[in-house]
Amino acid sequence: MRKADPTTRIAVTGVGVICAIGRNKQEVWTSIRESRSGIGKLTRFPGETFPTDTAAEVDADLALPMPRRDAKRMSRTDLLGIIAAKEAIDQASEKSQLPMDRAVVSTGTSTGGLLEGEDFFFRRVVRGRERSRASRVLQQPTSAPSDAIARVFRAAGGVISNATACASAGAAIGMAMDYLRSRHADVAIAGGSDALCRLTYSGFNVLQAVDPSPCAPFSAERKGITLGEGAAYLVLERWDDAVARGATILCELAGYGASCDAHHPTAPHEEGRGAEAAMRLAMGDGTQVDYVNAHGTGTLLNDSAETKAIIAAVGTAVPVSSSKSYFGHTLGASGAVEAAITVLALQHQLAPPTLRLEAAAADCTLDYIPHTPRPMAMTSALSNTFGFGGSNVSLLFRMV
C-alpha cells in the first residue's frame, strides 16, 4: 500500500443515518433536539425468551432504493447500510456527481447477515421445514454489506470490510481516510451497519451486560447496555477534490486514532490507557476539543474507564455525552452512527444530551450534559468508539 500523506485534508461531503430514532438524518436530529428516545420493547424475535426485553429497533417499514425482489437477496444489515449510504451519496452529489468508479466502500460490522443465518437454522433444524432458502446463509459474511453497497451504487474503487467488535465502524472510517490520503481512491463511502440478532442479544444477556431498563450511561443507577441496530455512512473526499467539483463541505475529518488495550477479552483497561492513546492520536499536537461524543455504553467498567481516559487526554472542562442513551448500542455500527451524530452536532452547534442521567456515579466526574441538548460554540469534537478485545478508535471532526 502506498504511504498515506498525513497533511492531506479530508472533507466530509455527505452524511446518512438510520437508527431507532429516525430513518434519515432529519428525523434523527429532530429526535435528538426533542430528547426523544427510541428504546422500547424487543419485538424482533417473537417467541424467544431472554432475561431482558428492551431494545432500540429500527422501524420495520424500510424505504428501499431497489425492487423488493432484489432486497430479498440481502440481509437486514445490508439493507440498513444501503439506506444510510444512499442518503450520504445523495447529499454529496447535490451539486455534481461523485466519481463512483474511484469510490471505495469501507464498512464496519459485527454481525453481518447473522440474523438471516439464524432464521435459516430455526426454520430448517429447529422447526424441521424441508424447504428453507439456503441463500439466507449466503447473506451471513461480514463482507456482505460493503459488497452490497458497492453493487447498488456502482462503487468500483474497492471494498473494505472491518470487524473489530464495537470499534468496527470507527476503524472503517479511519481506514477510508488512509485510502484517500494514499490516493488508492478518490471518494470513500465509509461507515457501518448492524442489525439485531439472537446471538448478540442472548450473548450480552449471558454476560449480564444488558440493563433491563433503558440504558443510563454515566449514571449512579446504570446497569448495562441497551442493544440497538442501525447504520450510518459518511462520504469522504480529499479537500481539494471536493472544492474542485463544487461540493458543499460539511466539516473536516481532521484526525483518527486507534489503539488496543492488550488487556482483557471483554473488559477495558481500568485506567482507560488505550482509550486515552486513541484520543491523543486523533487530536495530534495541541488540538482543542470542544465536545466529546463518548462511547458511553452504560456499563460500570466502560463508563468509569472512559471518564478517566477523557480526563487524561482532554481535561475536565470539556462537555461529554452519550448518544447511546437515544438509540442504544448499535455494536459494529456504533462508531459510524455516533460519528454522524457528531457531524450533525457541529453543524447545528448543539450538543446532544445524556438521557436518563439523574445523578452521575461517583467515578463519573465530568459534565455529561444531562436530559436536554445544549447550545454550544463548537469547532472541534471527538467521537469515541471502543470494542471487545480492547479495540479503541477516536475520530476528530472540525468545522471549517
C-alpha positions as CSV (number, residue, x, y, z in Angstrom):
1,M,0.0,0.0,0.0
2,R,1.3,3.4,-0.9
3,K,2.2,5.7,2.0
4,A,-0.5,8.0,3.2
5,D,0.2,11.7,3.3
6,P,-0.9,12.9,6.8
7,T,-1.0,16.5,5.6
8,T,-3.9,15.8,3.1
9,R,-7.1,17.3,4.4
10,I,-10.2,15.1,4.3
11,A,-13.7,16.7,3.7
12,V,-17.0,15.2,4.8
13,T,-19.5,16.0,2.0
14,G,-22.3,13.6,2.8
15,V,-24.0,12.0,5.9
16,G,-26.6,9.3,6.0
17,V,-28.0,7.6,9.1
18,I,-30.8,5.3,10.1
19,C,-31.4,4.0,13.7
20,A,-34.2,3.7,16.3
21,I,-34.8,7.4,16.5
22,G,-35.2,8.1,12.8
23,R,-34.9,6.7,9.2
24,N,-32.8,9.6,8.0
25,K,-30.7,12.4,9.4
26,Q,-33.6,14.9,9.6
27,E,-35.7,12.5,11.7
28,V,-32.7,11.6,13.8
29,W,-31.8,15.2,14.5
30,T,-35.4,16.1,15.4
31,S,-35.4,13.3,17.9
32,I,-32.1,14.5,19.3
33,R,-33.3,18.0,19.6
34,E,-36.6,16.9,21.3
35,S,-34.8,14.5,23.7
36,R,-36.9,11.6,22.3
37,S,-35.5,8.1,22.9
38,G,-36.0,5.2,20.5
39,I,-35.6,2.5,23.2
40,G,-38.6,0.2,23.7
41,K,-39.7,-3.4,24.0
42,L,-37.9,-6.0,21.9
43,T,-40.1,-7.3,19.0
44,R,-37.6,-8.6,16.5
45,F,-37.5,-12.2,17.8
46,P,-41.1,-13.3,18.5
47,G,-41.4,-16.3,20.8
48,E,-37.9,-16.1,22.1
49,T,-37.2,-15.7,25.8
50,F,-34.4,-13.6,27.3
51,P,-33.7,-12.2,30.8
52,T,-34.4,-8.7,29.4
53,D,-36.8,-7.3,26.8
54,T,-35.6,-3.8,25.9
55,A,-34.0,-2.9,22.6
56,A,-33.7,0.0,20.2
57,E,-35.2,-1.2,16.9
58,V,-35.4,0.4,13.6
59,D,-38.9,1.0,12.2
60,A,-39.8,-2.2,10.3
61,D,-41.0,-0.3,7.2
62,L,-37.8,0.3,5.4
63,A,-37.9,2.6,2.3
64,L,-35.6,0.7,0.0
65,P,-33.9,2.2,-3.1
66,M,-34.3,-1.1,-5.1
67,P,-37.0,-3.6,-6.1
68,R,-38.3,-5.9,-3.4
69,R,-37.1,-8.9,-5.3
70,D,-33.5,-7.7,-5.1
71,A,-33.9,-6.8,-1.4
72,K,-34.9,-10.4,-0.7
73,R,-31.4,-11.5,-1.6
74,M,-29.8,-9.2,1.0
75,S,-29.6,-9.2,4.8
76,R,-31.2,-6.7,7.1
77,T,-27.7,-5.4,7.9
78,D,-27.1,-4.9,4.1
79,L,-30.4,-3.0,3.7
80,L,-29.8,-0.7,6.6
81,G,-26.4,0.1,5.2
82,I,-27.8,0.7,1.7
83,I,-30.4,3.2,3.1
84,A,-27.8,5.2,5.0
85,A,-25.3,5.1,2.2
86,K,-27.9,6.4,-0.3
87,E,-28.7,9.4,1.9
88,A,-25.0,10.2,2.2
89,I,-24.3,9.8,-1.5
90,D,-27.3,11.9,-2.5
91,Q,-26.2,14.7,-0.3
92,A,-22.6,14.6,-1.6
93,S,-23.9,14.5,-5.2
94,E,-26.3,17.5,-5.0
95,K,-24.0,19.9,-7.0
96,S,-22.0,17.4,-9.1
97,Q,-21.7,13.7,-9.5
98,L,-19.3,11.7,-7.4
99,P,-16.6,9.7,-9.4
100,M,-18.0,6.3,-8.4
101,D,-15.5,4.5,-10.5
102,R,-12.9,5.7,-7.9
103,A,-15.1,5.2,-4.8
104,V,-14.1,2.8,-2.1
105,V,-16.8,1.4,0.3
106,S,-15.4,0.9,3.8
107,T,-17.8,-0.8,6.3
108,G,-17.6,-1.9,9.9
109,T,-20.0,-4.6,11.2
110,S,-20.0,-7.2,13.8
111,T,-23.0,-9.4,12.8
112,G,-23.2,-9.1,9.0
113,G,-26.1,-11.3,8.0
114,L,-26.2,-13.4,11.1
115,L,-29.9,-12.8,11.6
116,E,-30.7,-14.4,8.3
117,G,-28.4,-17.4,9.2
118,E,-30.3,-17.8,12.4
119,D,-33.6,-17.7,10.6
120,F,-32.4,-20.5,8.3
121,F,-31.3,-22.6,11.2
122,F,-34.6,-22.1,13.1
123,R,-36.7,-23.0,10.1
124,R,-34.6,-25.9,8.9
125,V,-33.3,-27.5,12.0
126,V,-35.5,-26.4,14.9
127,R,-38.8,-26.4,13.1
128,G,-37.9,-29.2,10.7
129,R,-39.0,-27.5,7.5
130,E,-37.8,-29.3,4.4
131,R,-37.8,-26.3,2.2
132,S,-35.7,-23.4,3.6
133,R,-33.9,-20.9,1.4
134,A,-30.2,-21.7,1.6
135,S,-29.5,-18.3,0.1
136,R,-30.2,-16.9,3.6
137,V,-26.9,-18.4,4.7
138,L,-25.0,-16.7,1.9
139,Q,-26.0,-13.3,3.4
140,Q,-24.1,-14.0,6.6
141,P,-20.5,-13.0,5.9
142,T,-19.3,-9.7,7.4
143,S,-18.0,-8.7,4.0
144,A,-21.6,-8.7,2.5
145,P,-22.6,-5.1,3.5
146,S,-19.7,-3.5,1.7
147,D,-20.3,-5.7,-1.3
148,A,-24.0,-4.9,-1.4
149,I,-23.4,-1.1,-1.3
150,A,-20.8,-1.3,-4.0
151,R,-23.1,-3.2,-6.3
152,V,-26.1,-1.0,-5.7
153,F,-24.2,2.3,-6.2
154,R,-21.6,1.0,-8.7
155,A,-18.7,1.9,-6.5
156,A,-15.8,0.4,-8.3
157,G,-12.9,1.7,-6.3
158,G,-12.6,-1.2,-3.9
159,V,-14.3,-2.6,-0.8
160,I,-13.1,-2.8,2.8
161,S,-14.8,-4.9,5.5
162,N,-13.8,-4.4,9.1
163,A,-14.9,-6.5,12.1
164,T,-13.2,-5.3,15.3
165,A,-16.2,-5.7,17.5
166,C,-17.9,-2.4,18.5
167,A,-15.0,-0.4,17.2
168,S,-15.6,-1.7,13.7
169,A,-17.2,1.3,12.0
170,G,-14.9,3.8,13.6
171,A,-12.0,1.9,12.3
172,A,-13.6,1.6,8.9
173,I,-13.9,5.4,8.7
174,G,-10.2,5.8,9.7
175,M,-9.1,3.2,7.2
176,A,-11.0,5.1,4.5
177,M,-9.2,8.3,5.5
178,D,-5.9,6.5,4.8
179,Y,-7.2,5.2,1.5
180,L,-7.8,8.7,0.4
181,R,-4.5,10.1,1.7
182,S,-2.6,7.4,-0.1
183,R,-4.6,8.0,-3.3
184,H,-5.9,4.5,-3.6
185,A,-9.3,6.1,-4.1
186,D,-10.8,9.5,-4.7
187,V,-14.0,9.0,-2.7
188,A,-14.9,6.9,0.3
189,I,-18.3,5.8,1.4
190,A,-17.3,4.9,5.0
191,G,-19.4,3.8,7.9
192,G,-21.1,0.7,9.4
193,S,-24.2,-1.3,9.7
194,D,-25.5,-3.9,12.2
195,A,-28.9,-5.5,12.7
196,L,-30.1,-7.0,15.9
197,C,-29.8,-10.8,16.1
198,R,-30.4,-13.5,18.6
199,L,-26.8,-14.4,19.2
200,T,-25.7,-10.9,20.2
201,Y,-28.9,-10.3,22.3
202,S,-28.6,-13.6,24.2
203,G,-24.8,-13.3,24.4
204,F,-24.8,-9.9,26.1
205,N,-27.5,-11.1,28.4
206,V,-25.3,-14.1,29.3
207,L,-22.6,-11.6,30.1
208,Q,-25.1,-9.8,32.4
209,A,-24.2,-6.7,30.4
210,V,-27.8,-5.7,29.4
211,D,-29.8,-3.2,31.5
212,P,-33.4,-4.5,32.0
213,S,-34.4,-0.8,31.7
214,P,-33.4,1.7,29.0
215,C,-29.6,2.3,29.5
216,A,-28.5,5.2,31.6
217,P,-24.8,6.0,30.8
218,F,-22.6,7.5,33.5
219,S,-25.5,7.3,36.0
220,A,-25.1,6.0,39.5
221,E,-28.0,3.7,38.7
222,R,-26.6,2.3,35.5
223,K,-26.7,-1.5,35.0
224,G,-25.5,-2.1,31.4
225,I,-26.2,-1.5,27.8
226,T,-29.3,-1.4,25.6
227,L,-28.8,-3.2,22.4
228,G,-29.8,-1.4,19.2
229,E,-29.5,-1.6,15.4
230,G,-28.8,0.9,12.7
231,A,-26.4,2.2,10.1
232,A,-24.6,5.3,9.1
233,Y,-22.2,6.4,6.3
234,L,-20.1,9.4,5.6
235,V,-18.9,10.4,2.1
236,L,-15.3,11.5,2.4
237,E,-13.1,13.2,-0.2
238,R,-9.8,14.9,-0.3
239,W,-10.4,18.5,0.4
240,D,-9.0,19.9,-2.8
241,D,-11.1,17.4,-4.9
242,A,-14.3,18.4,-3.1
243,V,-13.6,22.1,-3.7
244,A,-12.8,21.4,-7.3
245,R,-16.1,19.7,-8.0
246,G,-18.0,22.4,-6.1
247,A,-19.2,20.1,-3.3
248,T,-20.7,21.5,-0.1
249,I,-18.2,20.7,2.6
250,L,-19.9,19.9,5.9
251,C,-16.8,19.6,8.1
252,E,-13.3,18.2,8.1
253,L,-12.4,14.7,9.3
254,A,-9.3,16.1,11.0
255,G,-7.9,13.1,12.9
256,Y,-8.1,9.4,13.5
257,G,-6.6,7.4,16.4
258,A,-6.6,3.7,17.0
259,S,-5.1,1.6,19.8
260,C,-5.5,-1.7,21.7
261,D,-5.6,-2.1,25.4
262,A,-3.9,-5.6,25.1
263,H,-5.5,-6.3,28.4
264,H,-8.7,-8.5,28.5
265,P,-11.1,-10.2,26.1
266,T,-14.1,-8.0,27.1
267,A,-13.2,-5.6,29.9
268,P,-11.5,-2.2,29.2
269,H,-8.3,-1.3,31.0
270,E,-9.4,0.1,34.3
271,E,-7.4,3.4,33.8
272,G,-8.6,3.7,30.2
273,R,-5.0,3.8,28.9
274,G,-5.8,2.5,25.4
275,A,-8.8,4.9,25.0
276,E,-6.6,7.8,26.1
277,A,-4.0,6.8,23.5
278,A,-6.6,6.7,20.7
279,M,-7.9,10.2,21.6
280,R,-4.3,11.6,21.8
281,L,-3.6,10.2,18.3
282,A,-6.8,11.7,16.9
283,M,-6.1,15.1,18.4
284,G,-2.5,15.3,17.2
285,D,-0.5,18.1,18.7
286,G,-2.4,20.7,20.7
287,T,-5.8,20.4,19.1
288,Q,-8.5,22.0,21.3
289,V,-11.6,19.9,21.7
290,D,-15.0,21.5,22.5
291,Y,-17.2,18.4,22.9
292,V,-16.8,14.6,23.2
293,N,-19.4,12.2,21.9
294,A,-18.4,9.4,24.3
295,H,-18.6,5.6,23.8
296,G,-20.7,5.7,26.9
297,T,-22.3,2.3,27.0
298,G,-23.8,2.3,30.4
299,T,-21.7,-0.5,31.9
300,L,-19.9,0.0,35.2
301,L,-16.4,-0.6,33.8
302,N,-16.7,1.2,30.5
303,D,-18.1,4.5,31.8
304,S,-15.6,4.6,34.6
305,A,-12.6,3.8,32.4
306,E,-13.7,6.2,29.6
307,T,-14.1,9.0,32.1
308,K,-10.5,8.5,33.3
309,A,-9.3,8.4,29.7
310,I,-11.1,11.7,28.8
311,I,-9.7,13.5,31.8
312,A,-6.2,12.3,30.9
313,A,-6.4,13.2,27.2
314,V,-8.7,16.2,27.1
315,G,-9.1,17.5,30.7
316,T,-12.1,18.1,33.0
317,A,-13.7,21.1,31.4
318,V,-14.9,19.6,28.1
319,P,-18.6,18.6,28.0
320,V,-19.3,15.0,27.3
321,S,-22.4,13.0,26.4
322,S,-23.5,9.5,25.3
323,S,-25.9,9.5,22.4
324,K,-26.4,5.7,23.0
325,S,-29.0,6.9,25.5
326,Y,-31.2,7.7,22.5
327,F,-30.7,4.7,20.2
328,G,-28.8,2.0,22.2
329,H,-25.6,0.3,21.4
330,T,-25.6,-0.5,17.7
331,L,-22.5,-2.7,18.1
332,G,-20.3,-2.7,14.9
333,A,-22.2,0.3,13.5
334,S,-21.9,2.4,16.6
335,G,-18.7,4.2,15.5
336,A,-20.5,5.4,12.3
337,V,-23.9,6.3,13.9
338,E,-22.1,8.3,16.5
339,A,-19.8,9.9,14.0
340,A,-22.8,11.0,12.1
341,I,-24.4,12.5,15.2
342,T,-21.1,14.3,16.0
343,V,-21.1,15.9,12.5
344,L,-24.7,17.0,12.9
345,A,-23.9,18.4,16.4
346,L,-21.1,20.5,14.9
347,Q,-23.4,21.7,12.0
348,H,-26.2,22.7,14.4
349,Q,-23.9,23.9,17.2
350,L,-26.0,21.8,19.6
351,A,-24.6,19.1,21.8
352,P,-26.8,16.0,22.4
353,P,-27.5,15.2,26.0
354,T,-27.2,12.1,28.0
355,L,-30.8,10.9,28.7
356,R,-31.9,9.5,32.0
357,L,-29.0,10.9,33.9
358,E,-30.5,11.8,37.2
359,A,-27.3,11.6,39.2
360,A,-23.8,10.8,37.9
361,A,-21.9,7.9,39.5
362,A,-19.1,8.7,42.0
363,D,-16.5,7.6,39.5
364,C,-18.1,9.6,36.6
365,T,-17.0,13.2,37.4
366,L,-17.4,15.1,34.1
367,D,-20.1,17.3,32.6
368,Y,-22.3,14.8,30.8
369,I,-25.0,17.3,29.5
370,P,-28.0,15.7,31.3
371,H,-31.5,15.5,29.8
372,T,-31.7,18.2,27.2
373,P,-29.5,19.4,24.3
374,R,-27.1,22.2,25.0
375,P,-26.4,25.1,22.5
376,M,-22.6,25.4,22.3
377,A,-20.0,27.1,20.2
378,M,-18.1,24.1,18.9
379,T,-15.2,24.0,16.5
380,S,-13.8,20.5,17.1
381,A,-15.4,17.4,18.5
382,L,-14.2,13.8,19.3
383,S,-16.3,10.7,18.6
384,N,-15.1,7.7,20.7
385,T,-15.9,4.1,20.0
386,F,-14.4,1.1,21.9
387,G,-14.8,-2.6,21.5
388,F,-14.2,-6.1,22.9
389,G,-10.6,-7.1,22.8
390,G,-9.6,-3.6,23.8
391,S,-10.0,-2.1,20.4
392,N,-10.2,1.7,20.6
393,V,-11.0,4.3,17.9
394,S,-11.4,8.1,18.2
395,L,-12.3,10.4,15.3
396,L,-11.8,14.2,15.4
397,F,-14.2,16.3,13.4
398,R,-13.6,20.0,12.8
399,M,-15.8,22.8,11.5
400,V,-14.4,25.0,8.7
